[in-house]
Each structure stands twice: as structure tokens, then as C-alpha cells.
Amino acid sequence: MLTKLEAHGFKNLLNFSVSLGPFNSIAGLNGVGKSNIFDAIKFLSLLSNKTIVEAALAVRDSDSTDPLDIFWTNGPHRADRLKLAVEMLVPQDIVDDFGRKASATSTFLRYEVEIARDKGQEQSGSLGLYLAKESLSHINKGEAVNLLQFPLSARLFREKVVINKRKGAGFISTQTMSDGIVEIHLHQDGGSSGQPQKIPARHIPKTVVANTNSAVWPTILAARREMQSWRFLSLEPSAMRRSNKMHEETSVSEDGGRLASTLYRLYRQDSNVYSRIASRLSEIIPTSDVRVDVDQTRQLLTVEVKERAGAFLPARALSDGTLRFLALCIIAEDADFKGLLCFEEPENGIHPAKIGSMLSLLKELAVDTSLEPDEDNPMRQILIATHSPVLVQLESPDDLIYADVVKVSGLDSKPASTIRCKSLHESWRGRSGHDYINRGSIISYLTLPPDSQISMSLDN
């Protein structure tokens, strides 16, 4: 669970910071840079697997061939470094890449990474990105009381998810040696005493976290597993309409693929899952049943929904909005689907009158922090970005984050635009001293065009 994100020098983010809870909705006008917040999280997730250059190129899944696009720019000036930091709750029990089980010493961690440019290599045609700093440190239970400000049960939630047996130094640190060489130090999980493993930072293609695959370093591996679990839904109608092979992977993919194989696996575990999903789906379309058609001859699985007239329609005949809602219904039933789920514009394809049902479903996906996390209350976190005034009006104060553009002094000492995340004063973020706004401040966001024929109330 990602509880805080900080970024400086990444795209348009300067001295950026946002605290996150179980469910978070970032709203703001087009073009303010909400997607850059998602990209910062995605870059960190990619850094847990890929090389630095590969991660930079894969951030936005675009056709960009310049990894330097992730650095802040203002006209001709481009930042020399970017800094990212997160505070996160990680799983205690993990399995390494060789099937060995291990337990993390600490489960509330702060991770920092700096990526720098080598201008000399850039001029010679090389990509010129390198690891300048990396650190992983523990957060003790006393600090957690002040850092976890969202509503929670101290006994059932915080005491269960915050574990710390570490004292002294962190698990990863960066040291500059007397000869100027920058080294990344890996400290033993059992304690900070003893000689750390030392790695020269300048020439390693991946972060230390990405290179950790063994239970020898269980807490570092737990941090990696957490970052690997961050998912970015970009639901594609063609993927959701596709039938699945009977032996295909059984988890919903980021593009919404594998709906049939996942639902069929859930049905074999619990035969009542069809009726629960059908009941939820009936909130947006008239339906009474959902099933998976099993074609033994072709070895294919196809999701089908029963229409009002009584006929079953295959997924390929369903609307885009229905498929998006159905995909989330299936994810909600899958206890194995854990971690942070980022989803931009969930309202797409949903009639405004049904957006409330979509919002309720998304909130139910998030872990209930008044209860102990378990199989019935998976450790899931939701982060959405929206342009919908309807969705914003339906949001509770605790869950709403408003992304606002502000002018600051840039890294070149010239005026620059960046983002600040603000919350309603009565929310937990507002009470915790974060930048806050009152409801009147977002009237311009919620107000329809002057020639609009309808109006919206700003009550509540």
C-alpha cells in the first residue's frame, strides 16, 4: 500500500508530495498533469523490474524514443536529476524467485531513488542515464501513528500491518567514498552490524531493488514485491470481449483481458460468484445472470450476460461501459488481486446516472481499514483520476484530491508551472496540515458552460 509519494524533477513535478489512503480520487482540469502523478508511480514500479533506460521508455507506453522525456523541462533547460520517494506498507511474508519463503523484518518502509543524466554520454550518442542514489529505510511503529493519518482501526489494522524489528541503519544506503565513487550499500536484514555488500552505483543498469530476487534480503525483496504489485488499468474493449483459452492465465490483465478465464476460476472456487456479479451488474444494465460458456471442442471460455428477454449475450455484444463495470466486478471477487490499482477516467462509457454505482464498486475494491486485512478484506488500494464533475460531487471529502496548477521557481530559477494536491478542509488530509481548499474553490471546476441547459447543485 502506497501511503506517500514525493517527486522532484520528474516531468512537471517539482517538490511534489501527496499522502494516499485506501481509496483516492484525483480530480482536476485537463492538462494540469494528473497523468504525471500516475507516471511517477508507474516509473517506480517499472524500476523494480526493468533497467533504468527500459523503465524510462515504458512509462507512458508511447512511441517516444527519448528516455530523457521523464526529466523536468522548461524551454531549453532540462533537469540534471530526478528524485522520487515513497512510503509504503509491504507484505511481510514473501516468496523469492527460487520458491523460498521468507519474512520481512519491517513492513513500513521509505524508499528513495535518484536518476541522473550524463551529459557527456548524451553528446556521444549514448543514453546517459544512471543511478545516483538509492535508499530503503524502516519506519517504526511510533512514527507510523503520525504518518498513517487516514481513518483506521489502530488495533485491527495498524497493529497488524505495521511490523518493525529493525534498529539502526536502513536496508539500502548510498555512500560517497573518499575517491569520489558512489556506492550502494546493502545491509544485512538481521541487523545493521557487519560489513554491507557494496555496489558501485555508476555502472549498474538496474536499481538494487530490481536486482534483489533472493530470500537472503527479505525486506528489500518485500519492497520489490510491493512495487511489482502496482497495476495500471487501461481497459481495452477488444481485450475484454475476447474469449480465453481454457488453460490461459486466470487473472485479469491490465487491459481487461482474461475476464472469462478469471471468472471461470472464481466459479470453480465458489459457485455463487455468478449470482453476486449478476446482482452487481444489474445496477447499470437490466440483467439477471452471468456465466462462462465452456466450449470443450474449441477449448474456449466466453463470458455471457443474460439480457432482459432471456437470451445470453456474449462479451463481444456488450457495450464498452458494461464491460468496464463487469471487469471491476470480477476483480472485486478475486482475493488474489492485491496491491495498488491505478485507473484513469473510470467514468468513461458509464451514463452519468450510473456513475454512483461505479464509484461504489471502486470503493468496495479498496481495503477496509476499520477491519483486519484478510482473504475477505484483501490489501487493495485504489487511485483514480477523473474529469467528471458528477463523480466529484459524489465523492466523500476524505477521498477527494484536487490537482491544481501553481507557479513556482523552476530548476532554472525561472517561473514554472507544477502541480499541488489539495483536499477539502474537513478531510483527513486537510486536518493533517496538507494544502486544503473549501468547496467554493472548486465551483469553477464543477460549473457547466454558460450556455448549458442544465445545472448541478453543490450541496454536500
MOKA-V825673 format. One record per residue. N is the residue number from 1. SS is DSSP state (alpha for helix, beta for strand, coil for the rest). PSI is psi in whole degrees, 0 to 359 (* if undefined). Layout:
N | SS | PSI
N | SS | PSI
This chain:
1 | coil | 125
2 | beta | 116
3 | beta | 342
4 | beta | 140
5 | beta | 133
6 | beta | 143
7 | beta | 140
8 | beta | 119
9 | coil | 6
10 | beta | 116
11 | coil | 237
12 | coil | 15
13 | beta | 121
14 | coil | 125
15 | coil | 45
16 | beta | 142
17 | beta | 139
18 | beta | 136
19 | beta | 141
20 | coil | 147
21 | coil | 198
22 | coil | 318
23 | beta | 133
24 | beta | 131
25 | beta | 113
26 | beta | 119
27 | beta | 155
28 | coil | 167
29 | coil | 161
30 | coil | 140
31 | coil | 2
32 | coil | 339
33 | coil | 22
34 | alpha | 323
35 | alpha | 334
36 | alpha | 332
37 | alpha | 314
38 | alpha | 320
39 | alpha | 324
40 | alpha | 318
41 | alpha | 318
42 | alpha | 321
43 | alpha | 317
44 | alpha | 319
45 | alpha | 317
46 | alpha | 326
47 | alpha | 344
48 | coil | 355
49 | coil | 315
50 | coil | 171
51 | coil | 165
52 | alpha | 316
53 | alpha | 315
54 | alpha | 319
55 | alpha | 318
56 | alpha | 323
57 | alpha | 335
58 | alpha | 1
59 | coil | 311
60 | coil | 9
61 | coil | 41
62 | coil | 185
63 | coil | 8
64 | coil | 137
65 | coil | 12
66 | coil | 106
67 | alpha | 345
68 | alpha | 354
69 | alpha | 343
70 | alpha | 348
71 | beta | 146
72 | coil | 138
73 | beta | 149
74 | beta | 96
75 | coil | 231
76 | coil | 349
77 | beta | 134
78 | beta | 139
79 | coil | 147
80 | coil | 334
81 | beta | 157
82 | beta | 146
83 | beta | 133
84 | beta | 143
85 | beta | 146
86 | beta | 150
87 | beta | 133
88 | beta | 149
89 | beta | 126
90 | coil | 158
91 | coil | 142
92 | coil | 318
93 | beta | 123
94 | beta | 166
95 | beta | 130
96 | coil | 181
97 | coil | 353
98 | coil | 10
99 | coil | 6
100 | coil | 136
101 | beta | 149
102 | beta | 166
103 | beta | 133
104 | coil | 145
105 | coil | 326
106 | beta | 145
107 | coil | 356
108 | beta | 111
109 | beta | 154
110 | beta | 126
111 | beta | 133
112 | beta | 143
113 | beta | 141
114 | beta | 132
115 | beta | 134
116 | beta | 163
117 | beta | 142
118 | coil | 100
119 | alpha | 329
120 | alpha | 316
121 | alpha | 324
122 | alpha | 318
123 | alpha | 334
124 | coil | 2
125 | coil | 355
126 | coil | 164
127 | coil | 327
128 | coil | 27
129 | beta | 141
130 | beta | 161
131 | beta | 119
132 | beta | 332
133 | beta | 145
134 | beta | 135
135 | beta | 149
136 | beta | 119
137 | beta | 159
138 | beta | 156
139 | coil | 122
140 | coil | 172
141 | alpha | 325
142 | alpha | 318
143 | alpha | 326
144 | alpha | 327
145 | alpha | 321
146 | alpha | 333
147 | alpha | 329
148 | coil | 89
149 | coil | 347
150 | coil | 155
151 | coil | 130
152 | coil | 165
153 | coil | 119
154 | alpha | 320
155 | alpha | 315
156 | alpha | 331
157 | alpha | 296
158 | alpha | 316
159 | alpha | 337
160 | alpha | 326
161 | alpha | 343
162 | coil | 108
163 | coil | 135
164 | beta | 121
165 | coil | 17
166 | coil | 142
167 | coil | 154
168 | coil | 220
169 | coil | 164
170 | coil | 189
171 | coil | 330
172 | beta | 137
173 | beta | 164
174 | beta | 131
175 | beta | 139
176 | beta | 119
177 | coil | 170
178 | coil | 334
179 | coil | 7
180 | coil | 354
181 | coil | 131
182 | beta | 126
183 | beta | 143
184 | beta | 127
185 | beta | 129
186 | beta | 119
187 | coil | 144
188 | coil | 142
189 | coil | 329
190 | coil | 345
191 | coil | 164
192 | coil | 355
193 | coil | 163
194 | coil | 165
195 | coil | 129
196 | coil | 161
197 | beta | 133
198 | beta | 132
199 | beta | 121
200 | beta | 126
201 | coil | 329
202 | coil | 328
203 | coil | 11
204 | coil | 129
205 | coil | 335
206 | coil | 162
207 | coil | 162
208 | alpha | 321
209 | alpha | 317
210 | alpha | 333
211 | alpha | 356
212 | coil | 114
213 | coil | 8
214 | coil | 149
215 | alpha | 356
216 | alpha | 331
217 | alpha | 69
218 | alpha | 322
219 | alpha | 320
220 | alpha | 319
221 | alpha | 323
222 | alpha | 321
223 | alpha | 319
224 | alpha | 316
225 | alpha | 321
226 | alpha | 312
227 | alpha | 328
228 | alpha | 336
229 | coil | 354
230 | coil | 123
231 | beta | 154
232 | beta | 96
233 | beta | 129
234 | coil | 79
235 | coil | 119
236 | coil | 124
237 | alpha | 321
238 | alpha | 323
239 | alpha | 320
240 | alpha | 333
241 | alpha | 346
242 | coil | 137
243 | coil | 158
244 | beta | 150
245 | beta | 150
246 | coil | 334
247 | coil | 22
248 | coil | 162
249 | coil | 145
250 | coil | 52
251 | coil | 143
252 | coil | 129
253 | coil | 170
254 | coil | 334
255 | coil | 5
256 | coil | 6
257 | coil | 166
258 | coil | 29
259 | alpha | 315
260 | alpha | 314
261 | alpha | 324
262 | alpha | 314
263 | alpha | 323
264 | alpha | 321
265 | alpha | 318
266 | alpha | 323
267 | alpha | 321
268 | alpha | 336
269 | alpha | 329
270 | coil | 108
271 | coil | 348
272 | coil | 358
273 | alpha | 325
274 | alpha | 313
275 | alpha | 324
276 | alpha | 317
277 | alpha | 320
278 | alpha | 319
279 | alpha | 318
280 | alpha | 320
281 | alpha | 332
282 | coil | 349
283 | coil | 337
284 | coil | 337
285 | coil | 152
286 | coil | 105
287 | coil | 155
288 | coil | 353
289 | beta | 154
290 | beta | 142
291 | beta | 172
292 | beta | 121
293 | beta | 128
294 | beta | 113
295 | beta | 96
296 | coil | 327
297 | coil | 311
298 | coil | 358
299 | coil | 46
300 | beta | 146
301 | beta | 133
302 | beta | 128
303 | beta | 136
304 | beta | 145
305 | beta | 133
306 | beta | 121
307 | coil | 178
308 | coil | 323
309 | coil | 351
310 | coil | 352
311 | coil | 148
312 | beta | 127
313 | beta | 133
314 | beta | 163
315 | alpha | 327
316 | alpha | 345
317 | alpha | 0
318 | coil | 154
319 | coil | 162
320 | alpha | 316
321 | alpha | 321
322 | alpha | 318
323 | alpha | 321
324 | alpha | 316
325 | alpha | 318
326 | alpha | 319
327 | alpha | 317
328 | alpha | 325
329 | alpha | 318
330 | alpha | 318
331 | alpha | 319
332 | alpha | 331
333 | alpha | 348
334 | coil | 101
335 | coil | 340
336 | coil | 347
337 | coil | 96
338 | coil | 172
339 | beta | 190
340 | beta | 131
341 | beta | 114
342 | beta | 134
343 | beta | 113
344 | beta | 134
345 | coil | 60
346 | coil | 343
347 | coil | 350
348 | coil | 130
349 | coil | 0
350 | coil | 130
351 | coil | 140
352 | alpha | 326
353 | alpha | 342
354 | alpha | 0
355 | alpha | 327
356 | alpha | 322
357 | alpha | 321
358 | alpha | 316
359 | alpha | 317
360 | alpha | 320
361 | alpha | 316
362 | alpha | 320
363 | alpha | 326
364 | alpha | 337
365 | alpha | 328
366 | coil | 149
367 | coil | 141
368 | coil | 108
369 | coil | 3
370 | coil | 355
371 | coil | 166
372 | coil | 133
373 | coil | 133
374 | beta | 194
375 | coil | 328
376 | coil | 352
377 | beta | 69
378 | coil | 151
379 | coil | 77
380 | beta | 146
381 | beta | 141
382 | beta | 133
383 | beta | 116
384 | beta | 156
385 | beta | 137
386 | beta | 152
387 | coil | 2
388 | coil | 115
389 | alpha | 328
390 | alpha | 313
391 | alpha | 320
392 | alpha | 319
393 | alpha | 335
394 | alpha | 345
395 | coil | 148
396 | coil | 152
397 | alpha | 322
398 | alpha | 334
399 | alpha | 348
400 | beta | 131
401 | beta | 129
402 | beta | 120
403 | beta | 116
404 | beta | 144
405 | beta | 132
406 | beta | 158
407 | beta | 132
408 | beta | 174
409 | beta | 121
410 | coil | 179
411 | coil | 345
412 | coil | 13
413 | coil | 12
414 | coil | 158
415 | beta | 138
416 | beta | 152
417 | beta | 138
418 | beta | 187
419 | beta | 143
420 | beta | 134
421 | beta | 125
422 | beta | 153
423 | beta | 163
424 | beta | 145
425 | coil | 326
426 | coil | 358
427 | coil | 168
428 | alpha | 330
429 | alpha | 316
430 | alpha | 319
431 | alpha | 339
432 | coil | 5
433 | coil | 6
434 | coil | 164
435 | coil | 133
436 | beta | 162
437 | beta | 162
438 | coil | 171
439 | alpha | 328
440 | alpha | 334
441 | alpha | 341
442 | alpha | 14
443 | alpha | 319
444 | alpha | 331
445 | alpha | 323
446 | alpha | 342
447 | coil | 136
448 | coil | 167
449 | coil | 153
450 | coil | 328
451 | coil | 13
452 | coil | 146
453 | coil | 356
454 | coil | 167
455 | coil | 161
456 | coil | 141
457 | coil | 143
458 | coil | 17
459 | coil | 147
460 | coil | *
